[in-house]
Amino acid sequence: EIDQLWPGLTETLFHNPAELHIPGGEPFAEFARRLAAVISEIVDRHRQETVICVSHGCATRMILCLALGMDWRYFWNIRQDNTAVNIIEYQTRRSLVTLVNDTGHLTGADRAERYI
């Protein structure tokens, strides 16, 4: 249905997300700027604290791209399973991604302790 209404949109989404603009939606570049601003605000407000953020896979992928300094064209190269845990440590001059797409908590409650 999407391909019928907006030819090429799905192709752009999966092969060139930086050029994506969903009709009536937020441009991809604006989405990235908004997420970067929110993450920056959270980091500034909670220095030396642990913060948990819950989000959809799309936002999580973008946050990881921003943390890693990755070009958006690699957005889909980051796997994000449902309920996956990612850990990003925001330091003074850089961010350090220490865990990506971990779903170990789904196999046993005892593994959840490692996130605390």
DSSP file (Angstrom, degrees, kcal/mol; ACC not computed):
  #  RESIDUE AA STRUCTURE BP1 BP2  ACC     N-H-->O    O-->H-N    N-H-->O    O-->H-N    TCO  KAPPA ALPHA  PHI   PSI    X-CA   Y-CA   Z-CA
    1    1 A E     >        0   0    0      0, 0.0     4,-2.3     0, 0.0     5,-0.2   0.000 360.0 360.0 360.0 -41.9    0.0    0.0    0.0
    2    2 A I  H  >  +     0   0    0      1,-0.2     4,-3.3     2,-0.2     7,-0.2   0.929 360.0  51.4 -61.6 -44.7    2.8    2.4    0.8
    3    3 A D  H  4 S+     0   0    0      1,-0.2    -1,-0.2     2,-0.2     6,-0.1   0.835 110.3  49.6 -63.7 -31.9    4.5    1.6   -2.5
    4    4 A Q  H  4 S+     0   0    0      1,-0.1    -1,-0.2     2,-0.1    -2,-0.2   0.910 117.4  39.2 -71.7 -42.2    1.3    2.4   -4.3
    5    5 A L  H  < S+     0   0    0     -4,-2.3    -2,-0.2     1,-0.3    -3,-0.2   0.884 133.8  20.2 -75.1 -39.2    0.7    5.7   -2.5
    6    6 A W  S >< S-     0   0    0     -4,-3.3     3,-2.1    -5,-0.2     4,-0.4  -0.711  82.4-149.9-134.0  81.2    4.4    6.8   -2.5
    7    7 A P  T 3  S+     0   0    0      0, 0.0    -3,-0.1     0, 0.0    -4,-0.1  -0.233  81.8  14.7 -54.7 133.3    6.4    5.0   -5.1
    8    8 A G  T 3> S+     0   0    0     -5,-0.1     4,-2.4     1,-0.0     5,-0.2   0.276  91.7 111.5  88.7 -10.8   10.1    4.7   -4.1
    9    9 A L  H <> S+     0   0    0     -3,-2.1     4,-2.7     2,-0.2     5,-0.1   0.932  79.3  45.8 -63.5 -46.8    9.5    5.5   -0.4
   10   10 A T  H  > S+     0   0    0     -4,-0.4     4,-2.1     1,-0.2     5,-0.2   0.912 111.9  52.5 -63.2 -42.1   10.2    2.0    0.9
   11   11 A E  H  > S+     0   0    0      1,-0.2     4,-1.8     2,-0.2     5,-0.3   0.920 111.6  46.5 -58.4 -45.0   13.3    1.8   -1.3
   12   12 A T  H  X S+     0   0    0     -4,-2.4     4,-2.5     1,-0.2     7,-0.2   0.913 108.8  56.1 -64.0 -43.7   14.6    5.1    0.1
   13   13 A L  H  < S+     0   0    0     -4,-2.7    -2,-0.2     1,-0.2    -1,-0.2   0.910 117.8  32.3 -54.8 -46.4   13.8    4.0    3.7
   14   14 A F  H  < S+     0   0    0     -4,-2.1    -1,-0.2     2,-0.1    -2,-0.2   0.658 130.7  30.8 -91.2 -16.2   16.0    0.9    3.4
   15   15 A H  H  < S+     0   0    0     -4,-1.8    -3,-0.2    -5,-0.2    -2,-0.2   0.626 134.4  14.8-118.2 -18.0   18.7    2.0    1.0
   16   16 A N    ><  +     0   0    0     -4,-2.5     3,-2.1    -5,-0.3     4,-0.2  -0.330  62.2 165.2-153.2  63.9   19.2    5.7    1.6
   17   17 A P  G >  S+     0   0    0      0, 0.0     3,-1.6     0, 0.0    11,-0.2   0.748  72.5  69.3 -59.8 -24.7   17.4    6.8    4.9
   18   18 A A  G 3  S+     0   0    0      1,-0.3    11,-0.3    10,-0.1    -5,-0.1   0.773 101.9  47.2 -63.3 -24.1   19.3   10.1    5.0
   19   19 A E  G <  S+     0   0    0     -3,-2.1    -1,-0.3    -7,-0.2     2,-0.2   0.383  87.8 124.4 -95.2   2.7   17.2   11.2    2.0
   20   20 A L    <   +     0   0    0     -3,-1.6     8,-2.0    -4,-0.2     2,-0.3  -0.434  26.9 166.0 -72.2 131.8   13.9    9.9    3.5
   21   21 A H        -     0   0    0     -2,-0.2     5,-0.1     6,-0.2    -9,-0.0  -0.845  22.8-152.3-142.6 106.2   11.0   12.3    3.9
   22   22 A I    >   -     0   0    0      4,-0.5     3,-3.2    -2,-0.3    -2,-0.0  -0.656  34.4-103.4 -79.1 125.9    7.7   10.7    4.7
   23   23 A P  T 3  S+     0   0    0      0, 0.0     3,-0.1     0, 0.0    -1,-0.1  -0.248 107.9   6.9 -52.5 125.6    4.8   12.8    3.3
   24   24 A G  T 3  S+     0   0    0      1,-0.3     2,-0.2    -3,-0.0    -2,-0.0   0.477 119.0  98.3  79.3   1.9    3.3   14.6    6.3
   25   25 A G  S <  S-     0   0    0     -3,-3.2    -1,-0.3     1,-0.1     0, 0.0  -0.470  83.7 -76.5-113.1-176.0    6.0   13.3    8.5
   26   26 A E        -     0   0    0     -2,-0.2    -4,-0.5    -3,-0.1    -1,-0.1  -0.662  48.4-112.6 -84.4 131.2    9.3   14.5   10.0
   27   27 A P     >  -     0   0    0      0, 0.0     4,-2.3     0, 0.0     3,-0.4  -0.343  26.5-119.4 -59.9 145.7   12.3   14.6    7.6
   28   28 A F  H  > S+     0   0    0     -8,-2.0     4,-2.3     1,-0.2     5,-0.2   0.870 113.2  54.2 -56.5 -41.2   15.0   12.1    8.7
   29   29 A A  H  > S+     0   0    0     -9,-0.3     4,-2.2   -11,-0.3    -1,-0.2   0.881 108.9  48.5 -63.1 -38.3   17.6   14.8    9.2
   30   30 A E  H  > S+     0   0    0     -3,-0.4     4,-2.8     2,-0.2    -1,-0.2   0.889 108.2  54.6 -68.7 -39.0   15.2   16.7   11.6
   31   31 A F  H  X S+     0   0    0     -4,-2.3     4,-2.4     2,-0.2    -2,-0.2   0.923 109.5  47.8 -56.9 -46.3   14.5   13.4   13.4
   32   32 A A  H  X S+     0   0    0     -4,-2.3     4,-2.5     2,-0.2    -2,-0.2   0.911 112.0  48.9 -63.7 -43.7   18.3   13.0   13.9
   33   33 A R  H  X S+     0   0    0     -4,-2.2     4,-2.2     2,-0.2    -2,-0.2   0.912 111.5  49.9 -62.8 -42.3   18.7   16.6   15.2
   34   34 A R  H  X S+     0   0    0     -4,-2.8     4,-2.3     2,-0.2    -2,-0.2   0.922 112.2  46.8 -63.4 -45.0   15.8   16.2   17.6
   35   35 A L  H  X S+     0   0    0     -4,-2.4     4,-2.8     1,-0.2     5,-0.2   0.914 111.0  52.0 -63.7 -42.4   17.2   13.0   19.0
   36   36 A A  H  X S+     0   0    0     -4,-2.5     4,-2.3     1,-0.2    -1,-0.2   0.904 110.7  48.6 -60.5 -41.2   20.7   14.5   19.4
   37   37 A A  H  X S+     0   0    0     -4,-2.2     4,-2.2     2,-0.2    -1,-0.2   0.908 112.2  48.1 -65.7 -42.5   19.2   17.4   21.3
   38   38 A V  H  X S+     0   0    0     -4,-2.3     4,-2.5     2,-0.2    -2,-0.2   0.928 112.8  47.6 -65.1 -45.2   17.2   15.2   23.6
   39   39 A I  H  X S+     0   0    0     -4,-2.8     4,-2.8     1,-0.2     5,-0.2   0.920 111.4  51.4 -62.1 -43.2   20.2   12.9   24.3
   40   40 A S  H  X S+     0   0    0     -4,-2.3     4,-2.5    -5,-0.2    -1,-0.2   0.904 110.6  48.6 -59.7 -42.6   22.4   16.0   25.0
   41   41 A E  H  X S+     0   0    0     -4,-2.2     4,-2.3     2,-0.2    -2,-0.2   0.911 111.9  48.8 -64.4 -43.4   19.8   17.3   27.4
   42   42 A I  H  X S+     0   0    0     -4,-2.5     4,-1.7     2,-0.2    -2,-0.2   0.933 112.6  48.0 -62.4 -46.1   19.5   14.0   29.2
   43   43 A V  H  < S+     0   0    0     -4,-2.8    -2,-0.2     1,-0.2    -1,-0.2   0.921 112.8  48.6 -61.8 -44.8   23.3   13.7   29.5
   44   44 A D  H >< S+     0   0    0     -4,-2.5     3,-0.6     1,-0.2    -1,-0.2   0.885 114.2  46.0 -62.9 -39.4   23.6   17.3   30.8
   45   45 A R  H 3< S+     0   0    0     -4,-2.3    -1,-0.2     1,-0.2    -2,-0.2   0.764 119.5  39.0 -74.1 -25.8   20.9   16.8   33.4
   46   46 A H  T >< S+     0   0    0     -4,-1.7     3,-1.9    -5,-0.2    -1,-0.2  -0.217  72.9 167.3-125.6  43.1   22.2   13.5   34.6
   47   47 A R  T <  S+     0   0    0     -3,-0.6     3,-0.1     1,-0.3    -3,-0.1  -0.318  75.9  10.1 -57.9 139.2   26.0   13.7   34.7
   48   48 A Q  T 3  S+     0   0    0      1,-0.2     2,-0.3    -5,-0.0    -1,-0.3   0.671 110.7 109.0  63.6  18.8   27.5   10.8   36.7
   49   49 A E  S <  S-     0   0    0     -3,-1.9     2,-0.5    -6,-0.1    -1,-0.2  -0.833  70.8-119.9-119.2 161.2   24.1    9.1   36.8
   50   50 A T        -     0   0    0     -2,-0.3     2,-0.4    -3,-0.1    39,-0.0  -0.886  32.8-172.7 -98.6 129.8   22.7    6.0   35.2
   51   51 A V        -     0   0    0     -2,-0.5     2,-0.5     2,-0.0    -8,-0.0  -0.964  13.8-150.3-125.1 139.1   19.7    6.7   33.0
   52   52 A I        -     0   0    0     -2,-0.4     2,-0.4     2,-0.0    -2,-0.0  -0.944  13.5-171.9-109.5 127.7   17.4    4.2   31.2
   53   53 A C        -     0   0    0     -2,-0.5     2,-0.4     2,-0.0    -2,-0.0  -0.961   6.9-158.2-117.7 136.9   15.7    5.3   28.0
   54   54 A V        +     0   0    0     -2,-0.4     2,-0.3     6,-0.0    -2,-0.0  -0.950  28.2 145.5-115.5 133.5   13.1    3.1   26.3
   55   55 A S        -     0   0    0     -2,-0.4     2,-0.2     3,-0.0    -2,-0.0  -0.912  47.3 -83.2-154.3 175.9   12.4    3.7   22.6
   56   56 A H     >  -     0   0    0     -2,-0.3     4,-2.4     1,-0.1     3,-0.2  -0.499  48.6-104.6 -83.5 160.6   11.4    2.2   19.3
   57   57 A G  H  > S+     0   0    0      1,-0.2     4,-2.8     2,-0.2     5,-0.2   0.831 117.6  57.5 -56.7 -37.2   14.1    0.5   17.1
   58   58 A C  H  > S+     0   0    0      2,-0.2     4,-2.0     1,-0.2    -1,-0.2   0.944 110.9  41.5 -62.2 -48.4   14.2    3.4   14.7
   59   59 A A  H  > S+     0   0    0      2,-0.2     4,-2.7     1,-0.2    -2,-0.2   0.901 114.3  53.2 -65.9 -40.1   15.1    5.9   17.4
   60   60 A T  H  X S+     0   0    0     -4,-2.4     4,-2.3     1,-0.2    -2,-0.2   0.923 108.2  49.9 -62.3 -44.2   17.5    3.5   19.0
   61   61 A R  H  X S+     0   0    0     -4,-2.8     4,-2.5     1,-0.2    -1,-0.2   0.919 112.0  48.1 -59.2 -43.8   19.4    2.9   15.7
   62   62 A M  H  X S+     0   0    0     -4,-2.0     4,-2.7     2,-0.2    -2,-0.2   0.910 109.5  51.9 -65.8 -41.1   19.7    6.6   15.2
   63   63 A I  H  X S+     0   0    0     -4,-2.7     4,-2.5     1,-0.2    -1,-0.2   0.904 111.3  48.4 -61.2 -40.4   21.0    7.2   18.8
   64   64 A L  H  X S+     0   0    0     -4,-2.3     4,-2.3     2,-0.2     6,-0.2   0.908 110.1  51.4 -65.8 -41.6   23.6    4.5   18.2
   65   65 A C  H  X>S+     0   0    0     -4,-2.5     5,-2.5     1,-0.2     4,-0.9   0.932 112.4  46.6 -58.6 -45.1   24.6    6.1   14.9
   66   66 A L  H ><5S+     0   0    0     -4,-2.7     3,-0.5     1,-0.2    -2,-0.2   0.917 112.6  49.2 -63.7 -43.6   25.0    9.4   16.6
   67   67 A A  H 3<5S+     0   0    0     -4,-2.5    28,-0.4     1,-0.2    -1,-0.2   0.855 117.1  41.5 -64.6 -35.3   27.0    7.8   19.5
   68   68 A L  H 3<5S-     0   0    0     -4,-2.3    -1,-0.2    -5,-0.2    -2,-0.2   0.522 107.8-122.0 -90.0  -6.5   29.3    6.0   17.1
   69   69 A G  T <<5 +     0   0    0     -4,-0.9     2,-0.2    -3,-0.5    -3,-0.2   0.814  56.4 162.7  68.5  29.7   29.6    8.9   14.6
   70   70 A M      < -     0   0    0     -5,-2.5    -1,-0.2    -6,-0.2     2,-0.1  -0.552  44.8-109.4 -85.6 145.3   28.2    6.7   11.9
   71   71 A D    >   -     0   0    0     -2,-0.2     3,-1.9     1,-0.1    -1,-0.1  -0.479  29.8-121.0 -65.5 141.3   26.9    7.9    8.6
   72   72 A W  G >  S+     0   0    0      1,-0.3     3,-2.2     2,-0.2     4,-0.2   0.700 105.2  77.0 -61.7 -20.8   23.1    7.5    8.4
   73   73 A R  G 3  S+     0   0    0      1,-0.3     3,-0.3     2,-0.1    -1,-0.3   0.712  92.8  54.5 -65.5 -14.9   23.3    5.3    5.4
   74   74 A Y  G X  S+     0   0    0     -3,-1.9     3,-2.1     1,-0.2     4,-0.3   0.287  74.4 112.4 -96.7   9.0   24.5    2.5    7.7
   75   75 A F  G X  S+     0   0    0     -3,-2.2     3,-1.1     1,-0.3    -1,-0.2   0.857  77.9  47.0 -47.3 -46.7   21.4    3.0    9.9
   76   76 A W  G 3  S+     0   0    0     -3,-0.3    -1,-0.3     1,-0.2    -2,-0.1   0.489  93.9  77.9 -81.2  -2.3   20.0   -0.5    8.9
   77   77 A N  G <  S+     0   0    0     -3,-2.1     2,-0.7     2,-0.1    -1,-0.2   0.500  79.4  82.5 -81.9  -3.8   23.3   -2.1    9.5
   78   78 A I  S <  S-     0   0    0     -3,-1.1     2,-0.3    -4,-0.3   -17,-0.1  -0.900  78.0-142.7-103.3 115.5   22.6   -2.0   13.3
   79   79 A R        -     0   0    0     -2,-0.7     2,-0.4    21,-0.0    -2,-0.1  -0.580  19.4-178.5 -78.2 136.5   20.4   -4.9   14.4
   80   80 A Q        -     0   0    0     -2,-0.3     2,-0.1    20,-0.1   -23,-0.1  -0.840   6.5-166.7-137.7  99.0   17.8   -4.0   17.1
   81   81 A D    >   -     0   0    0     -2,-0.4     3,-2.0     1,-0.1    20,-0.1  -0.407  42.6 -77.6 -77.6 160.1   15.7   -6.9   18.2
   82   82 A N  T 3  S+     0   0    0      1,-0.3    -1,-0.1    -2,-0.1   -26,-0.1  -0.365 118.3   7.7 -58.7 135.9   12.6   -6.3   20.3
   83   83 A T  T 3  S+     0   0    0      1,-0.2    -1,-0.3    -3,-0.1    22,-0.1   0.528  91.7 161.2  67.7  12.4   13.5   -5.5   24.0
   84   84 A A    <   -     0   0    0     -3,-2.0     2,-0.4     1,-0.1    -1,-0.2  -0.273  33.1-135.1 -63.0 147.1   17.2   -5.4   23.1
   85   85 A V  E     -A  102   0A   0     17,-2.7    17,-2.5    15,-0.1     2,-0.4  -0.883  22.0-178.1-105.5 134.9   19.5   -3.6   25.6
   86   86 A N  E     -     0   0A   0     -2,-0.4     2,-0.5    14,-0.2    14,-0.2  -0.970  11.0-154.3-126.4 144.7   22.1   -1.2   24.5
   87   87 A I  E     +A   99   0A   0     12,-2.1    11,-2.3    -2,-0.4    12,-1.4  -0.984  13.0 177.4-124.4 127.0   24.6    0.6   26.8
   88   88 A I  E     -A   97   0A   0     -2,-0.5     2,-0.6     9,-0.2     9,-0.2  -0.995  14.7-155.6-126.2 125.5   26.2    4.0   25.9
   89   89 A E  E     -A   96   0A   0      7,-3.2     7,-3.1    -2,-0.4     2,-0.8  -0.901  10.3-151.0-100.3 120.3   28.5    5.8   28.3
   90   90 A Y  E     -A   95   0A   0     -2,-0.6     5,-0.2     5,-0.2     2,-0.1  -0.828  21.3-178.7 -95.4 113.0   28.6    9.5   27.6
   91   91 A Q        -     0   0    0      3,-3.0     3,-0.0    -2,-0.8     0, 0.0  -0.430  43.9 -84.2-103.2 179.1   31.9   10.9   28.6
   92   92 A T  S    S+     0   0    0      1,-0.2     3,-0.1    -2,-0.1    -2,-0.0   0.892 121.8   9.6 -54.3 -48.4   33.3   14.4   28.5
   93   93 A R  S    S+     0   0    0      1,-0.1     2,-0.3     0, 0.0    -1,-0.2   0.376 130.6  20.6-117.6   3.5   34.4   14.4   24.9
   94   94 A R        -     0   0    0     -3,-0.0    -3,-3.0     2,-0.0     2,-0.4  -0.981  65.8-117.2-160.0 168.8   33.0   11.2   23.5
   95   95 A S  E     -A   90   0A   0    -28,-0.4     2,-0.5    -2,-0.3    -5,-0.2  -0.911  21.4-152.6-113.4 147.2   30.5    8.5   23.8
   96   96 A L  E     -A   89   0A   0     -7,-3.1    -7,-3.2    -2,-0.4     2,-0.7  -0.961   4.0-151.9-124.5 113.3   31.4    4.9   24.4
   97   97 A V  E     +A   88   0A   0     -2,-0.5    -9,-0.2    -9,-0.2     3,-0.1  -0.758  22.7 168.1 -86.0 116.1   29.1    2.2   23.1
   98   98 A T  E     +     0   0A   0    -11,-2.3     2,-0.3    -2,-0.7   -10,-0.2   0.562  62.5  24.1-108.5 -11.6   29.7   -0.8   25.4
   99   99 A L  E     -A   87   0A   0    -12,-1.4   -12,-2.1     3,-0.0     2,-0.4  -0.960  60.8-172.1-155.3 136.2   26.7   -3.1   24.5
  100  100 A V  E     -     0   0A   0     -2,-0.3   -14,-0.2   -14,-0.2   -15,-0.1  -0.996  66.5 -14.5-134.6 131.3   24.5   -3.4   21.4
  101  101 A N  E    S+     0   0A   0     -2,-0.4     2,-0.5     1,-0.2   -15,-0.2   0.799  74.8 171.7  55.6  38.8   21.4   -5.5   20.8
  102  102 A D  E     +A   85   0A   0    -17,-2.5   -17,-2.7     1,-0.1    -1,-0.2  -0.676  15.7 169.5 -82.2 128.2   21.7   -7.7   23.9
  103  103 A T    >   +     0   0    0     -2,-0.5     3,-2.1   -19,-0.2     4,-0.3   0.062  37.7 120.8-122.1  22.3   18.7   -9.9   24.5
  104  104 A G  G >   +     0   0    0      1,-0.3     3,-1.7     2,-0.2     4,-0.5   0.759  63.5  71.2 -58.9 -26.5   20.2  -12.1   27.2
  105  105 A H  G 3  S+     0   0    0      1,-0.3     3,-0.4     2,-0.2    -1,-0.3   0.675  87.0  66.4 -65.6 -15.2   17.5  -11.0   29.6
  106  106 A L  G <  S+     0   0    0     -3,-2.1    -1,-0.3     1,-0.2    -2,-0.2   0.652  97.3  53.5 -79.7 -14.4   15.0  -13.1   27.6
  107  107 A T  S <  S-     0   0    0     -3,-1.7     2,-0.2     1,-0.3    -1,-0.2   0.547 124.5 -11.6 -98.7  -8.2   16.7  -16.3   28.6
  108  108 A G    >   -     0   0    0     -4,-0.5     3,-1.2    -3,-0.4     4,-0.4  -0.750  52.4-125.0 172.5 139.6   16.6  -15.9   32.3
  109  109 A A  G >  S+     0   0    0      1,-0.2     3,-1.3    -2,-0.2     4,-0.4   0.787 104.2  70.2 -64.1 -28.3   16.0  -13.4   35.0
  110  110 A D  G >  S+     0   0    0      1,-0.3     3,-0.9     2,-0.2    -1,-0.2   0.785  91.3  59.8 -62.8 -26.3   19.4  -14.0   36.6
  111  111 A R  G X  S+     0   0    0     -3,-1.2     3,-1.3     1,-0.2    -1,-0.3   0.713  87.5  74.4 -74.5 -20.0   21.2  -12.3   33.6
  112  112 A A  G X  S+     0   0    0     -3,-1.3     3,-1.7    -4,-0.4     4,-0.4   0.753  79.2  75.7 -64.9 -23.0   19.3   -9.0   34.2
  113  113 A E  G X  S+     0   0    0     -3,-0.9     3,-1.4    -4,-0.4    -1,-0.3   0.791  80.7  68.9 -59.3 -28.8   21.6   -8.4   37.2
  114  114 A R  G <  S+     0   0    0     -3,-1.3    -1,-0.3     1,-0.3    -2,-0.2   0.668  93.6  57.3 -69.3 -14.6   24.5   -7.4   35.0
  115  115 A Y  G <         0   0    0     -3,-1.7    -1,-0.3    -4,-0.2    -2,-0.2   0.605 360.0 360.0 -87.7 -12.0   22.7   -4.3   33.9
  116  116 A I    <         0   0    0     -3,-1.4    -1,-0.2    -4,-0.4    -2,-0.2   0.441 360.0 360.0 -90.4 360.0   22.4   -2.9   37.4
